[in-house]
Amino acid sequence: MEKAFRPHFFKHGKPDADPQEKRNCHWCQIRSFATHEKLPISIVNKEGDEFLNPNFRFIDHSVIGKNVPVADQSFRVGCSCASDEECMYSTCQCLDEMAPDSDEEADPYTRKKRFAYYSQGAKKGLLRDRVLQSQEPIYECHDGCACSRDCPNRVVERGRTVPLQIFRTTDRGWGVKCPVNIKRGQFVDRYLGEIITSGEADRRRAESTIARRKDVYLFALDKFSDPDSLDPLLAGQPLEVDGEYMSGPTRFINHSCDPNMAIFARVGDHADKHIHDLALFAIKDIPKETELTFDYVNGLTGLESDAHDPSKISEMTKCLCGTAKCRGYLW
């Protein structure tokens, strides 16, 4: 570990430092983020000398890959709310597809807050229980809207909310924890990577030595996929996010069958539904220094029957989460 970080601390601050070497340095990459001063990312290994793959690159936004279709500018639209407060109500265009509360349906003339977050008190800025339990999509305001960056409906838009530490576990490779407490419903960070077509994702799986290992880093953007959709971007095969060689710190979060976080689809501009964010929110209070986890497969149907089929067990990936709810295998 010390050998890996020595060039950064002893060379990269000097005027004659090699630019290419600095670009390849993980510490230089994470220290270039605008959030570094207030919400730093750290990397530690108390289990040995192993360090992150030198080919890995830290990024603070997803990268659009080759041949990925992007919505035409003419289809992009934001809200025209008169104030930030207006963005909390159903009159905000960004919330057109946000599922209404039951009391909203019963009384359409009552002005009800419709957005996904609590707006006041101790829970201000946290994901509302109804959304947290249903894992329905989150619709937020964005750069194309009339509201300000302080709009209460721009939680994911404003980025990571806590410092994170990538650390070496004793038996599951790298993991991630947070040096401060995280509240239930709090946004933590997004899963980032290179956004690629389904065809390119399949090609990379085929090239991988162990195809199922590649699936640890690939996440489909399929929340809104619908073969009957009038939107050709949603009717086709969903895009995928590949975080194996370029991503943020959440790429190192381990799986658990009893996780403390969950992934939510977050939409900014409605025209970009096919490139929605993968936003990680805490689904329970997480004490500081606790390892952060999420369910890679979310209880995929058919897993239990496969685990009892002797002919399939040799092809399955054993789960090492160690929780009381462990399903035994990842997939």
Secondary structure, DSSP 8 states (H G I E B T S, - for coil): -HHHHHHHHHHTTSTT--HHHHHT-HHHHHHTSTTTTTS-EEEE-SS-S----TT-EE-SS-EE-TT-----GGG------SSTGGGGBTTSGGGTTS---HHHHH-TTS--B-SSB--SGGGTTSB-HHHHHHT--EE---TTSSS-TT-TT-TTTT---S-EEEEE-SSSSEEEE-SS-B-TT-EEEE---EEE-HHHHHHHHHHSSSHHHHTTTEEE--TT--TT-SSHHHHS---EEE-SSEE-GGGG-EE-SS-SEEEEEEESSGGGGGG-EEEEEESS-B-TT-B-EE-SSSS-TTHHHHHT-HHHHTTS-B-----TT--SB--
